[in-house]
Amino acid sequence: MQYKTFGKTGIPMSALGFGAMRLPMAGEKVDYDKSTPMIHKAFEAGVNYIDTGKFYCDGDSENAVGKALKGWRDKVYLSTKCPGDDMRAGKLRERLEFSLKTMDVDYIDFYHLWGISLESFREYMDVKGGPVEAAQKAMDEGLIKHLSFSYHDSAENIYPIIDTGYFSSVLIQYNLLDRSNEAGIAYAAEKGLGVVIMGPVGGGRLGAPSSALKGMLDKDFQSTAEMALRFVMANPNVHVALSGMSTMEQVLENIKVASIGGNLTEGEVSTINRMNEENKKLAELYCTGCKYCLPCPKDVNIPKVFELMNYHKIYGLTDFAKKEYAALDIPLDDRSGWAKGNGYNFKNCVQCGACEPKCPQKLKIIEQMKETDAALR
């Protein structure tokens, strides 16, 4: 197992982290007979970072992790999260105590403010009597060792949050198809934060069958999933690649990848970058993601819709694109957290045309939205 120094904490942290959001299920509960041996196998191989959350696995992930921690608590670092919903009510302490009781532990190593945005952070988190203050009090009492945050906001908004100096680590999205946070990740590492990556295999989509992704494979890669994981781990500003694992086979495969050691070869990096650039050029024929077309009066997220079309058209990730497109049909009031900011798909479009004059690419947005809707609905 490879290890990196985890920012200013100085902890030697395993390059692979165990994400406990996709544990094997038995009905509405985690199948503990399967999940516990999986987690123990990872620990035995040197994985020393495990991440969970109250709502994972139909609300049973923390319980499953707590069971697996018996006999291992002083050897591994535990991460969980305070859900961002209703944080204005000052419920961080209540939720922290719930997690401690559920997992039967005395403290959390890395406690995350979950899915924060710069707006929510400024509006009701970093205020007198707010969640940040409550977390700092819990740290003084030894219930939290390190304060962290998970992030889904725009790439440019992460810098002021890092600059507060409150946080020891960040959990953030990054993979070889989505490198928008690359500069923010480098900044976080420079400022001494431990950097944990969520979605290193793109939520599984980079392991899905795809002729476009297969074309990116160097001869030394056994699968696109391996290529994606090694790409993330090779970034010197990344300390932990957090992988959600649901089978023992996935655990064993990820352990193998995390134990290879060394950076990607020059040829491997060249292959990935070359294919990324070629595919990016194709994708930009559809939309560059500049967002000049926004805001839409009907909250249609035009760049997001076209991004999903690119996953389908350029990368062959059709099943993933259709699933994400369908999620954009859900009323905003029925969504939680950052999902509210994803907007709607073409179904909400009234074809007013306000977007088209603002597009630097002069795209026929409405026409291409119709094409996207036909392909993904």
C-alpha positions in Angstrom: 0.0 0.0 0.0 1.3 3.4 -0.9 1.0 6.3 1.6 1.2 10.1 1.4 1.5 12.7 4.2 -2.0 14.0 4.8 -1.4 17.7 4.6 -0.7 19.6 7.8 -2.0 16.7 10.0 1.3 14.8 9.2 -0.6 11.5 9.1 0.7 8.9 6.7 -2.5 8.1 4.9 -3.2 5.3 2.5 -3.5 6.2 -1.2 -6.8 4.3 -1.3 -9.6 5.1 1.0 -12.6 2.9 1.7 -15.9 4.7 0.7 -18.8 3.1 2.6 -21.6 4.5 0.5 -22.1 1.4 -1.8 -21.8 -1.5 0.7 -23.7 -4.7 -0.3 -27.3 -4.6 0.8 -29.7 -7.2 2.1 -33.1 -5.6 1.6 -33.1 -2.2 3.4 -30.1 -3.0 5.5 -26.4 -3.5 4.8 -25.4 -7.1 4.5 -23.0 -7.2 7.4 -21.8 -10.7 6.6 -20.4 -9.3 3.4 -19.5 -5.8 4.3 -17.4 -6.5 7.4 -15.0 -9.0 5.7 -14.6 -6.5 2.8 -13.7 -3.6 5.2 -11.4 -5.9 7.2 -9.7 -7.1 4.0 -9.0 -3.4 3.1 -7.7 -2.7 6.6 -5.4 -5.8 6.5 -4.0 -4.6 3.2 -3.1 -1.2 4.7 -6.1 1.0 4.0 -6.3 3.3 7.0 -9.0 5.8 5.9 -12.7 5.0 5.8 -15.5 7.4 5.0 -19.2 7.1 5.7 -22.3 9.3 6.1 -25.6 9.2 7.8 -27.7 8.7 4.7 -25.5 6.2 2.9 -26.9 2.7 2.2 -30.4 3.7 3.1 -29.2 5.2 6.4 -27.3 2.0 7.5 -23.7 2.8 6.5 -22.6 4.3 9.8 -24.0 1.3 11.6 -22.1 -1.1 9.3 -18.9 0.8 9.6 -19.2 0.9 13.4 -19.5 -2.9 13.4 -16.4 -3.3 11.2 -14.4 -0.9 13.3 -14.4 -3.2 16.4 -10.8 -4.1 17.0 -9.5 -1.6 14.5 -10.5 1.8 15.9 -7.0 2.8 17.0 -5.4 1.7 13.6 -7.6 3.6 11.1 -9.0 7.1 10.6 -12.7 7.6 10.5 -14.5 10.1 8.4 -18.2 11.0 8.5 -20.3 14.0 7.7 -22.9 16.5 9.1 -25.7 16.7 6.5 -26.1 20.2 5.1 -29.9 20.2 5.3 -31.5 22.4 8.0 -28.0 23.4 9.3 -29.5 26.8 10.1 -31.3 25.1 13.0 -27.9 24.5 14.7 -28.2 20.7 14.7 -24.5 19.9 14.2 -24.1 18.8 17.8 -27.2 16.6 17.7 -26.0 14.9 14.5 -22.5 14.5 15.7 -23.7 12.7 18.8 -26.0 10.6 16.7 -23.0 9.4 14.6 -20.9 8.8 17.6 -23.6 6.6 19.2 -24.4 4.8 16.0 -20.8 3.8 15.3 -20.1 3.3 19.1 -17.0 5.5 19.0 -15.7 8.2 21.2 -14.5 10.6 18.5 -14.5 11.2 14.8 -11.1 11.8 13.1 -12.4 13.8 10.2 -15.8 15.4 10.5 -17.1 17.0 7.4 -19.5 19.9 6.8 -21.2 18.1 4.0 -21.7 19.4 0.5 -21.2 23.1 1.3 -21.2 26.0 -1.2 -19.6 29.4 -0.7 -23.0 30.9 -0.4 -24.3 28.5 2.3 -20.9 28.7 4.1 -21.1 32.5 4.4 -24.8 32.7 4.9 -25.4 30.3 7.8 -22.4 28.2 8.5 -19.6 30.6 9.4 -21.8 32.8 11.6 -22.1 33.3 15.4 -23.7 30.2 16.9 -23.5 28.4 13.5 -22.1 25.0 12.5 -18.5 26.0 12.3 -18.6 27.4 15.9 -20.4 24.2 17.1 -17.8 22.0 15.4 -14.9 24.0 17.0 -16.5 23.5 20.4 -16.7 19.7 19.7 -13.0 19.8 18.7 -12.1 21.4 22.0 -14.0 18.6 23.8 -12.1 15.9 21.8 -15.2 14.6 20.0 -13.8 15.8 16.6 -10.1 15.6 15.8 -10.1 17.5 12.5 -12.7 19.6 10.8 -13.2 19.0 7.1 -15.6 19.8 4.3 -17.0 18.2 1.2 -17.4 20.3 -1.9 -19.7 20.4 -4.9 -19.8 24.2 -5.7 -18.2 25.9 -8.7 -14.5 25.4 -9.0 -13.6 29.0 -8.4 -15.6 29.3 -5.1 -13.4 26.9 -3.1 -10.5 29.4 -2.5 -12.2 31.6 0.1 -13.3 28.5 2.1 -9.8 27.2 2.1 -8.4 30.6 3.2 -10.5 30.6 6.4 -7.9 28.2 7.9 -10.7 26.2 9.6 -10.2 23.0 7.8 -7.7 20.2 7.8 -9.0 18.4 4.7 -11.3 18.6 1.8 -13.4 15.9 0.0 -13.8 16.9 -3.7 -14.7 15.5 -7.1 -11.9 14.8 -9.6 -11.3 12.2 -12.3 -9.8 12.0 -15.7 -13.0 13.2 -17.4 -13.7 16.0 -14.9 -10.6 18.0 -14.1 -12.4 21.3 -13.3 -11.2 21.2 -9.7 -7.5 20.5 -10.5 -6.3 24.0 -9.7 -8.4 24.1 -6.5 -6.9 20.8 -5.4 -3.4 22.1 -5.9 -4.3 25.2 -3.9 -5.7 23.1 -1.1 -2.6 21.0 -0.9 -0.4 24.1 -1.0 -2.3 25.5 2.0 -1.7 22.3 4.0 -5.1 20.6 3.6 -5.3 16.8 3.1 -7.0 16.2 -0.2 -9.4 13.3 -0.6 -11.0 12.6 -4.0 -14.5 11.4 -4.4 -15.6 9.8 -7.7 -12.1 8.8 -8.9 -13.8 6.3 -11.2 -16.6 8.7 -12.0 -19.1 7.0 -9.8 -18.4 3.8 -11.7 -19.0 5.2 -15.2 -15.3 5.1 -16.0 -15.4 1.4 -15.5 -18.4 0.9 -17.8 -18.0 -0.6 -21.3 -17.2 2.2 -23.7 -15.3 2.0 -27.0 -14.1 5.7 -26.5 -12.7 4.9 -23.1 -11.2 1.7 -24.3 -9.3 3.7 -26.9 -7.6 5.6 -24.1 -6.0 2.5 -22.6 -2.3 2.1 -22.6 -1.0 -1.4 -22.9 0.0 -1.3 -19.2 -3.6 -0.7 -18.0 -5.8 -3.7 -17.4 -9.1 -1.7 -17.4 -10.4 1.8 -17.6 -11.2 1.6 -13.9 -7.5 1.0 -13.1 -6.5 3.8 -15.5 -8.9 6.2 -13.8 -7.8 5.3 -10.3 -4.1 5.5 -11.1 -4.6 8.8 -12.9 -6.0 10.3 -9.6 -3.4 8.7 -7.4 -0.6 10.0 -9.6 -1.6 13.6 -8.9 1.0 14.8 -6.3 -1.7 17.1 -4.8 -4.0 14.2 -4.1 -3.5 12.2 -0.9 -6.4 9.7 -0.9 -8.6 8.3 -3.7 -11.8 7.4 -2.1 -13.5 4.5 -3.8 -17.0 3.2 -3.0 -16.8 -0.6 -3.0 -19.7 -3.0 -3.0 -18.0 -6.4 -3.7 -14.9 -8.2 -2.4 -13.6 -8.3 -6.0 -13.6 -4.5 -6.2 -11.8 -4.3 -2.9 -9.1 -6.7 -4.1 -8.7 -4.9 -7.5 -8.4 -1.5 -5.8 -5.9 -2.7 -3.3 -3.8 -4.1 -6.2 -3.9 -0.7 -8.0 -3.1 1.2 -4.8 -0.1 -1.0 -4.2 1.6 -0.6 -7.7 3.6 2.4 -6.5 5.2 5.2 -8.5 3.6 7.7 -10.8 2.1 7.0 -14.2 4.7 6.6 -16.9 5.3 9.4 -19.3 3.6 7.3 -22.0 0.6 6.6 -19.9 0.1 10.3 -19.1 0.6 11.1 -22.8 -2.1 8.6 -23.8 -4.6 10.0 -21.4 -3.9 13.6 -22.2 -4.0 13.0 -26.0 -7.3 11.2 -25.9 -8.7 13.8 -23.5 -7.8 16.6 -25.8 -9.2 14.9 -28.8 -12.5 14.1 -27.0 -12.6 17.6 -25.6 -12.4 19.1 -29.1 -15.3 16.9 -30.2 -17.3 17.8 -27.0 -16.8 21.5 -27.6 -18.5 21.3 -30.9 -21.6 20.9 -28.8 -20.8 23.2 -25.8 -17.7 24.6 -24.1 -19.5 24.8 -20.7 -18.8 28.6 -20.5 -22.3 29.2 -18.9 -22.8 32.5 -20.7 -26.3 31.2 -21.7 -27.3 31.3 -18.0 -29.4 32.1 -16.1 -32.4 30.5 -17.8 -35.7 32.1 -16.8 -37.1 28.5 -16.4 -34.0 27.2 -14.5 -32.9 24.9 -17.4 -29.3 23.9 -16.8 -28.2 24.1 -20.4 -24.5 23.4 -19.9 -25.3 20.4 -17.7 -27.7 19.0 -20.3 -25.0 19.3 -23.0 -22.4 17.8 -20.7 -24.6 14.7 -20.4 -25.0 14.7 -24.2 -21.2 14.6 -24.4 -21.0 11.6 -22.0 -23.4 9.8 -24.4 -22.1 11.0 -27.7 -18.4 11.3 -27.1 -17.6 8.8 -24.4 -20.4 6.2 -25.0 -21.6 6.5 -21.4 -25.3 6.4 -22.4 -26.8 4.6 -19.4 -25.1 7.1 -17.0 -26.2 10.1 -19.1 -29.8 8.9 -19.3 -30.0 8.4 -15.5 -28.6 11.8 -14.8 -30.8 13.4 -17.4 -33.9 11.9 -15.8 -32.9 13.3 -12.4 -33.2 16.8 -13.9 -36.9 16.2 -14.2 -37.4 16.1 -10.4 -38.9 19.3 -9.0 -36.3 21.5 -7.3 -38.3 21.5 -4.0 -38.1 17.7 -3.9 -34.3 17.7 -4.1 -31.8 18.1 -1.3 -28.5 19.9 -0.9 -26.5 20.7 -4.0 -28.9 18.8 -6.3 -31.2 21.8 -6.1 -28.6 23.8 -8.1 -28.5 21.3 -11.0 -31.6 22.9 -12.6 -33.9 21.2 -15.1 -33.6 19.5 -18.4 -35.3 20.4 -21.7 -38.7 19.4 -20.4 -38.8 22.8 -18.6 -37.8 24.8 -21.6 -40.4 27.2 -23.1 -38.2 27.9 -26.1 -38.1 31.6 -25.4 -34.7 31.9 -27.1 -33.1 34.1 -24.4 -30.1 31.9 -24.3 -29.0 31.8 -28.0 -27.8 35.4 -28.4 -25.6 35.0 -25.4 -23.7 31.9 -26.7 -20.1 32.8 -27.9 -20.2 29.6 -30.0 -23.4 30.7 -31.7 -24.9 27.3 -31.1 -28.5 26.6 -32.0 -29.2 25.8 -28.4 -32.9 25.0 -28.7 -32.4 22.7 -31.7 -29.5 20.9 -29.9 -31.5 20.6 -26.7 -34.3 18.9 -28.6 -31.7 16.5 -30.0 -30.3 15.8 -26.6 -33.8 15.2 -25.2 -34.6 12.7 -27.9 -31.3 10.9 -27.2 -31.5 10.8 -23.4 -35.1 10.6 -22.5 
